[in-house]
Amino acid sequence: MRLRAIGAALGALLLAAAAQAETTLRTEGDFDGDGRGDVAALEFDAKRYRLVVRLGAAPDEDVILREGPRSRAGNFLATRPAGVYETFPFDDRSETVVTHHAGISYGTLESSESLVYWTGAEFRTVWLSD
């Protein structure tokens, strides 16, 4: 009986530790079009998440693209090729977006996806699905 209680306590402790562990999803591409490799990361712990990009020109500085409570974090991150994208229609209007460099795609599998792309002056986020 005592051994079972110790096992249960140890299991609960391991689950709590896993929930607190930080997790990072990463993808790479030339997101700002300067010819250098950049890294996008979706970092999250038990409470918060943030989507950041580390530009090849400034690898020690994170550009925070989005952050919020862990419950709102996506579960995938990928590099999208330069191209033409149709945004999700909010208020019955969609937009055609043309990207000239790789973009950052993130969201929740089988639910929502957004695209972050470089406009030439800043990163912009649009929703591709919801």
Backbone hydrogen bonds, N-H to C=O, Kabsch-Sander energy under -0.5 kcal/mol:
donor,donor_aa,acceptor,acceptor_aa,energy
5,A,1,M,-1.8
6,I,2,R,-2.2
7,G,3,L,-2.4
8,A,4,R,-2.4
9,A,5,A,-2.3
10,L,6,I,-2.5
11,G,7,G,-2.4
12,A,8,A,-2.3
13,L,9,A,-2.2
14,L,10,L,-2.3
15,L,11,G,-2.2
16,A,12,A,-2.2
17,A,13,L,-2.2
18,A,14,L,-2.2
19,A,15,L,-2.0
20,Q,16,A,-1.4
21,A,17,A,-1.0
23,T,44,F,-3.1
25,L,42,L,-2.2
27,T,40,A,-2.1
29,G,38,D,-1.9
31,F,29,G,-1.1
38,D,29,G,-2.7
39,V,54,R,-2.2
40,A,27,T,-2.9
41,A,52,V,-2.8
42,L,25,L,-2.7
43,E,41,A,-0.7
43,E,50,R,-2.7
44,F,23,T,-2.7
45,D,48,R,-2.3
49,Y,68,G,-2.4
50,R,43,E,-2.4
51,L,66,R,-3.4
52,V,41,A,-2.7
52,V,50,R,-0.6
53,V,63,V,-1.8
54,R,39,V,-3.4
55,L,53,V,-0.6
55,L,61,E,-0.5
58,A,55,L,-1.4
61,E,58,A,-1.9
63,V,53,V,-2.5
64,I,62,D,-0.7
65,L,51,L,-3.2
65,L,63,V,-0.6
66,R,51,L,-1.4
68,G,49,Y,-2.0
70,R,47,K,-2.8
72,R,69,P,-2.2
73,A,70,R,-1.7
75,N,107,G,-2.6
76,F,107,G,-1.4
78,A,105,S,-2.7
80,R,103,G,-2.7
85,Y,97,V,-3.1
87,T,85,Y,-0.5
87,T,95,E,-2.9
88,F,127,W,-3.5
90,F,88,F,-1.0
90,F,93,R,-1.4
92,D,89,P,-0.6
93,R,90,F,-1.9
97,V,85,Y,-3.5
97,V,95,E,-0.6
99,T,83,G,-3.2
99,T,97,V,-0.6
102,A,30,D,-0.9
103,G,80,R,-2.9
104,I,116,V,-2.8
105,S,78,A,-3.1
105,S,103,G,-0.6
106,Y,114,S,-1.9
107,G,76,F,-1.4
108,T,112,S,-1.7
109,L,107,G,-0.5
111,S,108,T,-2.0
112,S,108,T,-1.3
113,E,129,S,-1.6
114,S,106,Y,-2.9
115,L,126,V,-3.1
116,V,104,I,-3.0
117,Y,115,L,-0.5
117,Y,124,R,-2.5
118,W,31,F,-0.6
119,T,122,E,-3.0
124,R,117,Y,-2.9
126,V,115,L,-2.4
128,L,113,E,-2.8
129,S,113,E,-1.8
